[in-house]
Amino acid sequence: MMKLEIKCPKCSWKPTGEKLWICSCKHIWNTFETGAVCPKCKKKWEDTSCPKCHKWSKHLLWYSDLDKLLKLELEKLNKVQENSFIELK
């Protein structure tokens, strides 16, 4: 199974799981644990800053090979649906 890798699209820095991001409400958390939603005030962040290079990127761009992973998952679902259809005949 393909593993989703998280890294900065600008400098390739990889988050370590630490709470390095701060929301405008002053809450500090790991943005990748919540999909860029602040657990305190529920603000959805479209962009994420890199603690290493300090540049901002769209949050979804941090998930490397996301398109390939989604394609593989869709192919699996299609196979399950095809098999279910065949069993119903």
C-alpha positions in Angstrom: 0.0 0.0 0.0 1.2 3.5 -0.9 2.0 5.7 2.1 1.1 9.3 2.1 4.2 11.5 2.6 3.8 15.0 4.1 6.5 17.6 3.2 6.9 21.2 2.3 6.3 21.8 -1.4 8.9 24.5 -1.4 11.9 23.0 0.5 10.8 19.4 1.2 11.0 19.7 5.0 9.0 16.9 6.7 7.0 17.6 9.8 8.0 15.6 12.9 4.6 15.6 14.6 5.4 18.5 16.9 3.0 21.3 17.6 4.6 24.0 15.5 1.7 26.0 14.0 -0.1 28.8 15.8 -3.6 30.0 14.9 -4.9 33.5 14.9 -6.7 32.6 18.2 -3.2 31.8 19.6 -3.8 28.0 19.9 -0.7 26.0 19.1 -1.2 22.6 17.4 0.0 20.2 14.7 -1.9 21.2 11.6 -1.5 17.8 9.9 -3.4 16.1 12.7 -6.5 18.1 11.9 -6.3 18.7 8.2 -5.5 22.4 8.8 -8.4 23.1 11.1 -7.7 24.7 14.4 -9.1 22.5 17.1 -9.8 25.4 19.4 -11.6 28.0 17.2 -12.3 25.7 14.1 -10.7 28.1 11.6 -9.9 26.3 8.4 -6.5 27.2 7.0 -6.1 27.0 3.2 -2.4 27.7 3.4 0.3 26.3 5.7 3.6 27.9 6.5 6.8 25.9 6.7 8.8 26.2 10.0 12.0 25.7 8.0 11.8 27.9 4.9 9.0 30.1 6.3 7.1 30.1 2.9 3.4 29.5 2.6 1.8 26.8 0.4 -1.6 25.5 -0.1 -2.2 22.9 2.7 -3.2 20.1 0.2 0.2 20.6 -1.7 2.0 19.3 1.4 0.6 15.8 0.8 3.0 14.4 -1.8 1.6 12.0 -4.3 -2.0 12.6 -3.0 -3.3 12.3 -6.6 -1.6 8.9 -7.1 -3.0 7.7 -3.7 -6.5 8.8 -4.6 -6.3 7.2 -8.0 -5.3 3.8 -6.4 -8.1 4.0 -3.9 -10.6 4.8 -6.6 -9.4 1.8 -8.6 -9.9 -0.4 -5.5 -13.4 0.9 -5.1 -14.2 0.3 -8.7 -13.0 -3.3 -8.4 -15.2 -3.8 -5.3 -18.2 -2.4 -7.2 -17.5 -4.5 -10.2 -17.3 -7.7 -8.1 -20.5 -6.8 -6.2 -22.3 -6.3 -9.5 -21.1 -9.7 -10.8 -22.2 -11.4 -7.6 -25.7 -9.8 -7.9 -26.3 -11.3 -11.4 
